Amino acid sequence: MTSTTTPRSYVITGAASGIGAATAALLRERGETVIGVDLKGTEVEADLSTPAGREAAAARAVELAGGSIDAVIACAGIAAPIALTVSVNYFGVTDFLEYLAPVLAKSPAPRAVVVSSMASLQANSPELVEALLSGDEPAAVEIGAALAAAGPASGYLNYPSSKRALSRWVRRECISERWAGAGIPLNAVAPGTVISPMTEKLLSTEEGRKMVDSSVPMPLNYHSDSIVLARLLAWLTSEENTHTTGQTIYADGGADATLRGDNIWD
Protein backbone atom coordinates (compact mmCIF):
# COMPACT_ATOMS: atom_id res chain seq x y z
CA MET A 1 0.00 0.00 0.00
CA THR A 2 1.36 3.41 -0.90
CA SER A 3 0.89 6.61 1.01
CA THR A 4 -2.60 8.11 0.84
CA THR A 5 -1.19 11.63 0.55
CA THR A 6 2.15 11.83 -1.19
CA PRO A 7 4.36 9.36 -3.08
CA ARG A 8 6.95 7.47 -1.07
CA SER A 9 10.59 8.08 -1.92
CA TYR A 10 12.64 4.98 -2.80
CA VAL A 11 16.36 4.48 -3.43
CA ILE A 12 17.10 1.30 -5.40
CA THR A 13 20.60 0.00 -6.11
CA GLY A 14 21.18 -2.20 -9.14
CA ALA A 15 18.30 -0.34 -10.78
CA ALA A 16 19.62 -0.55 -14.35
CA SER A 17 18.81 -4.23 -14.90
CA GLY A 18 17.24 -7.40 -13.55
CA ILE A 19 15.36 -7.34 -10.27
CA GLY A 20 16.35 -3.75 -9.54
CA ALA A 21 15.01 -2.48 -12.86
CA ALA A 22 11.77 -4.43 -12.46
CA THR A 23 11.28 -3.06 -8.97
CA ALA A 24 11.97 0.51 -10.04
CA ALA A 25 9.48 0.18 -12.91
CA LEU A 26 6.80 -1.34 -10.65
CA LEU A 27 7.09 1.39 -8.04
CA ARG A 28 7.04 4.15 -10.64
CA GLU A 29 3.89 2.62 -12.13
CA ARG A 30 2.36 2.87 -8.67
CA GLY A 31 3.20 6.56 -8.50
CA GLU A 32 6.18 6.36 -6.17
CA THR A 33 9.35 8.41 -6.52
CA VAL A 34 12.39 6.28 -7.38
CA ILE A 35 16.07 7.18 -7.39
CA GLY A 36 18.06 4.46 -9.10
CA VAL A 37 21.71 3.70 -8.38
CA ASP A 38 23.95 1.73 -10.73
CA LEU A 39 27.17 1.94 -12.71
CA LYS A 40 25.34 3.71 -15.52
CA GLY A 41 21.88 4.51 -16.86
CA THR A 42 20.36 5.63 -13.54
CA GLU A 43 19.82 8.82 -11.57
CA VAL A 44 22.94 8.10 -9.50
CA GLU A 45 25.88 6.58 -11.37
CA ALA A 46 28.32 5.09 -8.89
CA ASP A 47 30.62 2.16 -8.20
CA LEU A 48 29.45 0.42 -5.03
CA SER A 49 32.51 -1.85 -5.01
CA THR A 50 34.59 0.91 -3.39
CA PRO A 51 34.21 2.74 -0.06
CA ALA A 52 34.40 6.12 -1.80
CA GLY A 53 31.83 5.06 -4.38
CA ARG A 54 29.34 3.97 -1.71
CA GLU A 55 29.69 7.18 0.27
CA ALA A 56 29.36 9.34 -2.85
CA ALA A 57 26.33 7.34 -4.05
CA ALA A 58 24.57 7.71 -0.71
CA ALA A 59 25.27 11.44 -0.56
CA ARG A 60 23.99 11.98 -4.10
CA ALA A 61 20.85 9.92 -3.45
CA VAL A 62 20.07 12.00 -0.37
CA GLU A 63 20.64 15.17 -2.38
CA LEU A 64 18.31 14.08 -5.19
CA ALA A 65 15.69 13.01 -2.66
CA GLY A 66 15.75 16.41 -1.02
CA GLY A 67 16.89 14.84 2.23
CA SER A 68 13.79 12.66 2.55
CA ILE A 69 13.94 8.90 1.86
CA ASP A 70 11.24 6.43 2.89
CA ALA A 71 12.78 3.15 1.72
CA VAL A 72 15.98 1.61 0.40
CA ILE A 73 15.99 -1.52 -1.74
CA ALA A 74 19.50 -2.90 -2.30
CA CYS A 75 19.51 -5.12 -5.39
CA ALA A 76 23.04 -4.51 -6.72
CA GLY A 77 25.17 -7.63 -6.91
CA ILE A 78 27.36 -9.82 -9.10
CA ALA A 79 28.00 -13.55 -9.23
CA ALA A 80 31.54 -13.65 -10.62
CA PRO A 81 34.08 -16.07 -9.03
CA ILE A 82 36.34 -13.16 -8.04
CA ALA A 83 37.06 -11.08 -4.94
CA LEU A 84 35.14 -8.11 -6.36
CA THR A 85 31.97 -10.07 -5.63
CA VAL A 86 32.41 -9.74 -1.87
CA SER A 87 32.95 -5.98 -2.11
CA VAL A 88 29.83 -5.43 -4.22
CA ASN A 89 27.50 -7.99 -2.66
CA TYR A 90 28.30 -7.36 0.98
CA PHE A 91 29.95 -4.01 1.63
CA GLY A 92 28.21 -2.41 -1.35
CA VAL A 93 24.96 -3.23 0.47
CA THR A 94 25.75 -2.89 4.17
CA ASP A 95 27.85 0.28 3.95
CA PHE A 96 25.34 1.93 1.64
CA LEU A 97 22.46 1.13 3.99
CA GLU A 98 24.38 2.36 7.01
CA TYR A 99 25.05 5.68 5.29
CA LEU A 100 21.34 6.10 4.61
CA ALA A 101 19.99 4.81 7.93
CA PRO A 102 19.96 8.25 9.66
CA VAL A 103 18.01 9.74 6.75
CA LEU A 104 15.61 6.79 6.65
CA ALA A 105 14.94 7.19 10.35
CA LYS A 106 13.33 10.59 9.67
CA SER A 107 10.59 8.99 7.55
CA PRO A 108 7.20 8.32 9.17
CA ALA A 109 7.32 4.79 7.71
CA PRO A 110 10.95 3.85 6.95
CA ARG A 111 11.80 0.48 5.41
CA ALA A 112 14.89 -1.35 4.07
CA VAL A 113 15.35 -4.62 2.21
CA VAL A 114 18.27 -6.32 0.48
CA VAL A 115 18.54 -9.06 -2.12
CA SER A 116 20.28 -12.15 -0.81
CA SER A 117 20.05 -15.49 -2.68
CA MET A 118 19.24 -19.16 -2.47
CA ALA A 119 23.04 -19.46 -2.70
CA SER A 120 23.16 -18.35 0.93
CA LEU A 121 22.32 -22.00 1.71
CA GLN A 122 25.11 -23.42 -0.44
CA ALA A 123 28.64 -24.40 0.59
CA ASN A 124 30.71 -21.37 1.50
CA SER A 125 33.95 -20.21 3.09
CA PRO A 126 33.38 -19.78 6.85
CA GLU A 127 36.60 -17.76 7.03
CA LEU A 128 35.33 -15.35 4.41
CA VAL A 129 31.89 -15.11 6.00
CA GLU A 130 33.43 -14.19 9.36
CA ALA A 131 35.72 -11.60 7.77
CA LEU A 132 32.71 -10.01 6.11
CA LEU A 133 30.65 -9.96 9.29
CA SER A 134 33.57 -8.42 11.18
CA GLY A 135 33.54 -5.52 8.71
CA ASP A 136 37.13 -6.09 7.63
CA GLU A 137 36.94 -5.43 3.89
CA PRO A 138 40.71 -5.69 3.15
CA ALA A 139 40.86 -9.09 4.87
CA ALA A 140 37.69 -10.27 3.10
CA VAL A 141 39.03 -9.20 -0.29
CA GLU A 142 42.33 -10.96 0.43
CA ILE A 143 40.52 -14.20 1.27
CA GLY A 144 38.31 -13.82 -1.79
CA ALA A 145 41.32 -13.29 -4.03
CA ALA A 146 42.98 -16.43 -2.67
CA LEU A 147 39.82 -18.42 -3.38
CA ALA A 148 39.71 -17.06 -6.92
CA ALA A 149 43.37 -17.91 -7.49
CA ALA A 150 42.68 -21.53 -6.52
CA GLY A 151 40.38 -22.01 -9.51
CA PRO A 152 36.80 -21.40 -10.68
CA ALA A 153 35.15 -23.84 -8.25
CA SER A 154 36.93 -22.30 -5.29
CA GLY A 155 36.42 -18.81 -6.66
CA TYR A 156 32.67 -19.37 -6.84
CA LEU A 157 32.63 -19.55 -3.02
CA ASN A 158 32.88 -15.77 -3.04
CA TYR A 159 29.24 -15.61 -4.13
CA PRO A 160 27.47 -17.88 -1.58
CA SER A 161 29.78 -16.57 1.15
CA SER A 162 28.80 -12.98 0.39
CA LYS A 163 25.10 -13.85 0.41
CA ARG A 164 25.33 -15.96 3.59
CA ALA A 165 27.06 -13.07 5.35
CA LEU A 166 24.48 -10.61 4.04
CA SER A 167 21.55 -12.65 5.39
CA ARG A 168 23.33 -13.02 8.73
CA TRP A 169 24.01 -9.28 8.83
CA VAL A 170 20.29 -8.60 8.34
CA ARG A 171 19.49 -11.00 11.16
CA ARG A 172 21.96 -9.35 13.53
CA GLU A 173 21.25 -5.74 12.66
CA CYS A 174 17.45 -5.80 12.42
CA ILE A 175 16.99 -5.66 16.19
CA SER A 176 19.62 -3.00 16.81
CA GLU A 177 18.96 0.57 17.88
CA ARG A 178 19.87 1.78 14.40
CA TRP A 179 17.12 -0.26 12.75
CA ALA A 180 14.45 -1.54 15.16
CA GLY A 181 15.11 1.37 17.48
CA ALA A 182 14.34 3.75 14.63
CA GLY A 183 11.24 1.82 13.59
CA ILE A 184 12.85 0.44 10.41
CA PRO A 185 11.98 -3.12 9.35
CA LEU A 186 15.11 -4.65 7.76
CA ASN A 187 14.75 -7.80 5.65
CA ALA A 188 16.23 -9.82 2.82
CA VAL A 189 14.71 -11.75 -0.06
CA ALA A 190 16.39 -14.81 -1.52
CA PRO A 191 15.41 -15.56 -5.11
CA GLY A 192 15.63 -18.97 -6.65
CA THR A 193 16.48 -19.00 -10.36
CA VAL A 194 15.38 -15.73 -11.95
CA ILE A 195 15.20 -15.22 -15.70
CA SER A 196 17.46 -12.20 -16.19
CA PRO A 197 20.47 -10.99 -18.18
CA MET A 198 22.65 -12.66 -15.53
CA THR A 199 21.16 -16.13 -16.12
CA GLU A 200 20.06 -15.88 -19.76
CA LYS A 201 23.11 -17.58 -21.26
CA LEU A 202 23.20 -20.37 -18.68
CA LEU A 203 19.51 -21.15 -19.08
CA SER A 204 19.69 -21.16 -22.89
CA THR A 205 21.00 -24.75 -23.02
CA GLU A 206 19.57 -27.99 -21.68
CA GLU A 207 22.87 -28.75 -19.96
CA GLY A 208 22.84 -25.37 -18.24
CA ARG A 209 19.25 -25.75 -17.08
CA LYS A 210 19.96 -29.21 -15.65
CA MET A 211 22.93 -27.89 -13.72
CA VAL A 212 20.93 -24.98 -12.31
CA ASP A 213 17.89 -27.10 -11.47
CA SER A 214 19.97 -29.69 -9.62
CA SER A 215 21.17 -26.96 -7.26
CA VAL A 216 17.94 -24.96 -7.10
CA PRO A 217 14.93 -27.26 -7.63
CA MET A 218 11.76 -25.18 -8.06
CA PRO A 219 8.63 -27.40 -8.01
CA LEU A 220 6.24 -24.41 -7.79
CA ASN A 221 5.98 -22.55 -11.13
CA TYR A 222 9.65 -23.16 -12.03
CA HIS A 223 11.97 -20.23 -12.87
CA SER A 224 10.61 -16.79 -12.03
CA ASP A 225 10.61 -13.44 -13.76
CA SER A 226 12.11 -10.42 -12.01
CA ILE A 227 8.66 -8.96 -11.40
CA VAL A 228 7.94 -11.75 -8.91
CA LEU A 229 10.73 -10.46 -6.67
CA ALA A 230 9.80 -6.85 -7.36
CA ARG A 231 6.33 -7.36 -5.91
CA LEU A 232 7.75 -8.90 -2.74
CA LEU A 233 10.34 -6.14 -2.37
CA ALA A 234 7.60 -3.55 -2.84
CA TRP A 235 5.49 -5.05 -0.07
CA LEU A 236 8.38 -5.38 2.38
CA THR A 237 9.12 -1.67 1.92
CA SER A 238 5.49 -0.55 2.00
CA GLU A 239 3.67 1.02 4.93
CA GLU A 240 1.79 -2.26 5.34
CA ASN A 241 4.88 -4.04 6.66
CA THR A 242 5.14 -2.99 10.29
CA HIS A 243 6.47 -6.11 12.02
CA THR A 244 8.25 -8.39 9.54
CA THR A 245 11.98 -7.92 10.17
CA GLY A 246 15.22 -9.90 10.23
CA GLN A 247 13.89 -12.39 7.71
CA THR A 248 15.45 -13.87 4.62
CA ILE A 249 12.34 -14.71 2.62
CA TYR A 250 12.99 -17.43 0.04
CA ALA A 251 10.98 -16.54 -3.06
CA ASP A 252 12.27 -19.67 -4.70
CA GLY A 253 9.43 -21.84 -5.97
CA GLY A 254 9.97 -24.29 -3.11
CA ALA A 255 13.72 -24.78 -3.48
CA ASP A 256 14.46 -24.12 0.20
CA ALA A 257 11.69 -26.49 1.32
CA THR A 258 12.94 -29.13 -1.10
CA LEU A 259 16.56 -28.91 -0.01
CA ARG A 260 16.23 -28.33 3.73
CA GLY A 261 12.85 -29.75 4.66
CA ASP A 262 12.31 -29.40 8.41
CA ASN A 263 15.97 -28.72 9.17
CA ILE A 264 15.40 -25.02 9.75
CA TRP A 265 14.20 -25.82 13.28
CA ASP A 266 17.22 -27.93 14.27
Secondary structure, 3 states (H helix, E strand, C coil): CCCCCCCCEEEEECCCCHHHHHHHHHHHHCCCEEEEEECCCCCEECCCCCHHHHHHHHHHHHHHCCCCCCEEEECCCCCCCCCHHHHHHHHHHHHHHHHHHHHHCCCCCCEEEEECCHHHHCCCCHHHHHHHHCCCHHHHHHHHHHHHHCCHHHHCCHHHHHHHHHHHHHHHHCCCCCCHHHCCCEEEEEECCEECCCCHHHHCCHHHHHHHHHHCCCCCCCCEEHHHHHHHHHHHCCCCCCCCCCCEEEECCCHHHHHHCCHHHC
